Amino acid sequence: MDFNTIIQILDSSVRLMTPLLLACLAGLYSERAGVFDIGLEGKMLMAAFSAATVAALTGNVWLGLAAGIAGSLALSLVHGVASITFRGNQLISGVAINFLASGLTVLLGQKIFGLGGRTPNLSGGARFSEIRLPFADQLRDVPVIGPIYADLISGHTILVYVAFLCVPATWWLLYRTRFGLRLRAVGENPASVDTAGVSVTRLRYAAVAICGVLCGLAGAYLATGLSAGFVKEMTAGRGFIALAALIFAKWTPWGALFATFLFGLLEAIANRYPNLEIGPVTIPSMFMNALPYILTVIILAGFVGRAIPPRAGGEPYVKER
Amino acid sequence: MTLLKSVLASATAVGLLVGAAHAEPALIFDLGGKFDKSFNEAAYHGAEKWKEETGGSYKELEMQSEAQREQALRRLAETGANPIVMTGFAFGEVLNKVAPDYPETKFVIIDMVVEQPNVQSNVFNEGEGSYLAGIMAAQASTSGTVGFIGGMDIPLIHKFECGYRQGFLAAKPDGKVIINYTGTTPAAWNDPVKGGELAKAQKAQGADVIYAAAGGTGIGVLQAAADEGVLSIGVDSNQNHLHPGKVLTSVVKRVDSAVYDAFTAGDAVEPGIKVWDVKSDGVIVAMDENNAPLVTPEMTAAVDEAKAKIASGEIVVHDYMTDNTCPAD
């Protein structure tokens, strides 16, 4: 394995981890505020579909991105109404959202384009193009740093950079602002927040809305950044992997960055080496693909540190009984 | 109950009588929909060709949900449509149940074998078509390395892979084929993102022609190949037009011919298994204006030679599904 190969694998990891990272941060906001969200998958799917549809119809990827966020937000709102206002079971609401998105995207896609649930291929201004950072070409020949800058850091779509910036932004928002403190408190002990005179409902809605926006970015990235169009069920379980990553990350932003990078890296290695040979042992790609889940189970079982979810997670807040 | 049964039976009888007077063929499209740019659309073109040539008319039905299959079949059979053609293996089980109830009606199923006395099963020899694609890939590749990306890791897709490798290695014995499968669950059919990443990884390893037999995932493969400046090969329907000048060819199953033949035969459709292979032009490598600049005369000659040899039996393309091994290993 030479240096170039390592750069290529890392480059691929960055692309693969971006939707996971965005979805993982989305889940982080929601769950830190005490609203479990297994509907990440459905929201990403809806966002991917709306983004691709609007981009295909208007030829403008930015309108597509806005539509993607709107589509995801709409489902977030459904989740919010069901689980915050009406105090329904958050898991069931999440499952319903996944089913709803899965059916609705194909149905609407077939109605609009008649391509069996696909959207047409996007091209030109209907796709996010890769951004060449300044001096990328001049620096390429500098040993070691050159390829890292030119091939690994430069040459991604804008949403990749947005996703990475979201990590410090989330950290700052959660740990350095009043809003963040309240958000975390509402996931641990909503009664105390309520006693302090802050609206639990409003905070939780805010968290669910942020979750919707981030899922929207993730979905739009899948459909208009990584690929060029929507294909039914194209999220292919990434929402659930993001949930696993969230547990792996112990509900922290920097942990999310590390966990999704690890998951992306494992997938990139599995893509590159279907049968990885380490000395006399051959590791099949299935094992590499299963590794994220195995690691999550190990963490959940408490072998490596403990993953403790927000204490009030999953419980609707009832003011007085 | 008995009353209901006899009413139903007489309704059926009336239906059959009416049907016998002017038996109209019928075509049922599967869930993908009539204009899916793939399988179902090919069936539609076959039916339209028949309509244009004979001036006849046919009934058609698009499936909207999984639950409609049996109802749709029974309804068409009772209105006297004959033969009834359906696309897709998903009809297999339902047809097996419905066909014995309408012994006078002929059913034609595509891509699946249903053993009933009034059913014609059309199956395609995808391995032979993939062999031809392998020959073309060997001619088009300058690096000597080509790629294959399968959808879900199942024997049927190994059949494509095995045919492709046999063709490629026959033309380039010292060449290399990089093989990837997208996954082991049905999600592997609809993951264009992973398909694109796999294509990029294969390109990084030197592959300059990539064959995708992966359903919706393949769309991502073709896209990534076009973006990265390498050639790709499509599957099932003619996908050359998706990226003109960047898709080397497509391994096409002539679903349209199967429908056309069934319609032309009318109620005299021969029951049994009908195999569409290279010899009968049932599986072809698509040549049209979109890939014309990529196809050299040598390539055409090599494909024609291989076709003739397959037809005469001089070349036998091993079918992976018979013993789950590939001689190219």
Chai-1 contact restraints between the chains, C-beta under 6 A:
chainA,res_idxA,chainB,res_idxB,connection_type,confidence,min_distance_angstrom,max_distance_angstrom,comment,restraint_id
A,Q8,B,A204,contact,1.0,0.0,6.0,A-B,restraint_1
A,S12,B,E197,contact,1.0,0.0,6.0,A-B,restraint_2
A,Q110,B,G33,contact,1.0,0.0,6.0,A-B,restraint_3
A,G114,B,F35,contact,1.0,0.0,6.0,A-B,restraint_4
A,L115,B,K37,contact,1.0,0.0,6.0,A-B,restraint_5
A,G116,B,G32,contact,1.0,0.0,6.0,A-B,restraint_6
A,G116,B,G33,contact,1.0,0.0,6.0,A-B,restraint_7
A,G116,B,D36,contact,1.0,0.0,6.0,A-B,restraint_8
A,L222,B,V193,contact,1.0,0.0,6.0,A-B,restraint_9
A,L226,B,V193,contact,1.0,0.0,6.0,A-B,restraint_10
A,S227,B,P192,contact,1.0,0.0,6.0,A-B,restraint_11
A,S227,B,V193,contact,1.0,0.0,6.0,A-B,restraint_12
A,S227,B,G196,contact,1.0,0.0,6.0,A-B,restraint_13
A,S227,B,G220,contact,1.0,0.0,6.0,A-B,restraint_14
A,A228,B,Q223,contact,1.0,0.0,6.0,A-B,restraint_15
A,V231,B,N190,contact,1.0,0.0,6.0,A-B,restraint_16
A,V231,B,P192,contact,1.0,0.0,6.0,A-B,restraint_17
A,V231,B,G216,contact,1.0,0.0,6.0,A-B,restraint_18
A,V231,B,I219,contact,1.0,0.0,6.0,A-B,restraint_19
A,K232,B,N190,contact,1.0,0.0,6.0,A-B,restraint_20
A,E233,B,N190,contact,1.0,0.0,6.0,A-B,restraint_21
A,M234,B,N190,contact,1.0,0.0,6.0,A-B,restraint_22
A,M234,B,P192,contact,1.0,0.0,6.0,A-B,restraint_23
A,A236,B,A187,contact,1.0,0.0,6.0,A-B,restraint_24
A,A236,B,D191,contact,1.0,0.0,6.0,A-B,restraint_25
A,G237,B,A187,contact,1.0,0.0,6.0,A-B,restraint_26
A,N271,B,E197,contact,1.0,0.0,6.0,A-B,restraint_27
A,N271,B,L198,contact,1.0,0.0,6.0,A-B,restraint_28
A,N271,B,A201,contact,1.0,0.0,6.0,A-B,restraint_29
A,R272,B,A201,contact,1.0,0.0,6.0,A-B,restraint_30
A,P274,B,N180,contact,1.0,0.0,6.0,A-B,restraint_31
